[in-house]
Structures are given as structure tokens and as C-alpha cells.
Amino acid sequence: MISKSCLVPEMQTIADSFWHYSEQVYSRPEVKKLCLWLQEQHTRNVNLLLWLSFCQQQRWTVNLELLLSQINNSEQKITEFRRYRKKMKPYLSETQYHLLLKHELKLERRQQQLLVLSQQRHPGRQTADVALTNYLNQADASAQYLATMNLAILDGKLHS
């Protein structure tokens, strides 16, 4: 796993900005609902969706295939942990369940750091717009996600 200390300060700043962006955008009910639907029904990675949207805002190029391979292992671990958390929910107190949620968030944040690190090492040549559309087209959900994200981003800019 990646710890905060192994990211150079510039990358840590990007990782922190990305985390803040993710919290802000994902807090929108329509974005959260759509992301979870894509995750559950189409096995899309929410962090990757948010990362590609973040890169789109920054006008960065990406390497989608490399990003997917870089997070494959962490995604398997997060998915297994999420399954375990859901399975255990009926047997846990609210406090215990929230501890599991908190741990899952730590795993999600580490995965985000992997995305930042991969971007630093291999920025790629594909625009984030194209990569995001390709990733969503694999799930036949491109138009719905892009429209929802654009509304959330525009609304966020209006309230900033």
C-alpha cells in the first residue's frame, strides 16, 4: 500500500486535491447514485470515474489501460472488503459497522493515491475526455454519467 510519505509533496497536493474533489462531487446525491449503479451493475471503478473526471477538469492526458492495470489489485481487495462489510452488517453494532466503513474509505483513498502516482509516472497520450467516454461505453452508460457529472461540476462552480 502507498503511504502518504512516499508521494512527493507535489503529488501529495494533487492527491489531496483529488480527494477533496471526489468528496465534493460524490456528495451530490445524483452523482453518488449513478456511481454506485455503475459500480454494482457494470463493475466500473468509482475512483477511476472520479479520477478521469478530475483529469478532464485539469485537461490532462491519461493512459486508461495502465490506470486500470495499476488499480486492479487494490480494486480486488476493496471489493472483497466491501463484500465482507455488507455481509457482516447485520451482526455488528453501528459503531463497529462505521469502523469498517472508515477502513474502506482508507482503502479508497490509497487507491486514489495509486491513480495519482500512475499519472505522475505515465501521463499517457489519450485525453481524459476520450478515456472517460471509452470506459463508460464499456458499460453503455456514457451519456448518463457525463450529463450528471457536468451538472454537478457546473453547480459546484456556481456555489464556489
Secondary structure, DSSP 4 states (H G I P E B T S, - for coil): ---GGGS-HHHHHHHHHHHHHHHHHHTSHHHHHHHHHHHHHH---HHHHHHHHHHHHHT-EE-HHHHHHHHHHHHHHHHHHHHHHHHHGGGS-HHHHHHHHHHHHHHHHHHHHHHHHHHHH---SEEHHHHHHHHHHTTT-HHHHHHHHHHHHHHHHHH-
